[in-house]
Amino acid sequence: MSDERDTGFKVSDRRKFNPDGTPKDPATVDEAPPSEVPRTPPPSPSPAEQFAREEAPGGTRNVLSFPGETTKKKESEPDATRAGAAPQQSQRQSANAGAARAYDSASTATQSRLPAASFLGLANMLGVEAAMHLGLIEAGPGEDSTIDIDAARHVIDLLGILQEKTRGNLTPEENTQLDNMLADLRMQFVAASGRR
């Protein structure tokens, strides 16, 4: 028994190559039919709803991946798997854009007392962390102020990488402050290392 009914869809094989890889005869390739009736798109969901519906490559939702994990996965994948990475990259960019729209549209109930995010704010945050590990900033009441040379070196190295990767893209003020901060922290690190 045949269950055929007219659904308004026509399946056309528009591939230009045969399964064995040889080119098809141009006369046998179906051309795309002109669209018959323009359809109105459904109402678009809010950015937050759209982001919640989107799935990341791999079928998981709202899962963070860290740069090191992604690099390890790519190195362990065979070349054939990496060839299919272009569609996944497109999906990832779409998901990232959806996340950015949802984040921008999300509003906080109260006005934030924090300063606006900036490059110097990021650099200062890392500089303060390095200074704390070097014992240059006194701990609060009830906190132990220990010097952690390894952690200080790590944060100073992070600032050095930040300087290297942003070279040529900073304003003169940002460049000067980052240079001065790194020079001061490196000298304080040398002094703290000598005291141990």
Secondary structure as the mmCIF struct_conf table of DSSP 4:
data_model
#
loop_
_struct_conf.conf_type_id
_struct_conf.id
_struct_conf.beg_label_comp_id
_struct_conf.beg_label_asym_id
_struct_conf.beg_label_seq_id
_struct_conf.end_label_comp_id
_struct_conf.end_label_asym_id
_struct_conf.end_label_seq_id
BEND BEND1 GLY A 8 GLY A 8
BEND BEND2 LYS A 16 LYS A 16
STRN STRN1 PHE A 17 PHE A 17
TURN_TY1_P TURN_TY1_P1 PRO A 19 ASP A 20
BEND BEND3 GLY A 21 GLY A 21
HELX_LH_PP_P HELX_LH_PP_P1 THR A 22 THR A 22
STRN STRN2 PRO A 23 PRO A 23
HELX_LH_PP_P HELX_LH_PP_P2 LYS A 24 ASP A 25
TURN_TY1_P TURN_TY1_P2 PRO A 26 THR A 28
BEND BEND4 VAL A 29 VAL A 29
HELX_LH_PP_P HELX_LH_PP_P3 ASP A 30 SER A 35
BEND BEND5 VAL A 37 VAL A 37
HELX_LH_PP_P HELX_LH_PP_P4 PRO A 38 SER A 46
HELX_RH_AL_P HELX_RH_AL_P1 PRO A 47 ARG A 53
TURN_TY1_P TURN_TY1_P3 PRO A 57 GLY A 58
BEND BEND6 GLY A 59 GLY A 59
BEND BEND7 ARG A 61 ASN A 62
HELX_RH_AL_P HELX_RH_AL_P2 PRO A 67 SER A 76
BEND BEND8 GLU A 77 GLU A 77
HELX_RH_AL_P HELX_RH_AL_P3 ASP A 79 ALA A 83
TURN_TY1_P TURN_TY1_P4 GLY A 84 GLY A 84
HELX_RH_AL_P HELX_RH_AL_P4 ALA A 85 SER A 105
BEND BEND9 ALA A 109 THR A 110
BEND BEND10 LEU A 114 LEU A 114
HELX_LH_PP_P HELX_LH_PP_P5 PRO A 115 ALA A 117
HELX_RH_AL_P HELX_RH_AL_P5 PHE A 119 HIS A 133
TURN_TY1_P TURN_TY1_P5 LEU A 134 GLY A 135
BEND BEND11 ILE A 137 ILE A 137
HELX_LH_PP_P HELX_LH_PP_P6 GLU A 138 GLY A 140
TURN_TY1_P TURN_TY1_P6 PRO A 141 GLY A 142
HELX_RH_AL_P HELX_RH_AL_P6 ILE A 149 LYS A 165
TURN_TY1_P TURN_TY1_P7 THR A 166 GLY A 168
BEND BEND12 ASN A 169 LEU A 170
HELX_RH_AL_P HELX_RH_AL_P7 PRO A 172 ARG A 195
#
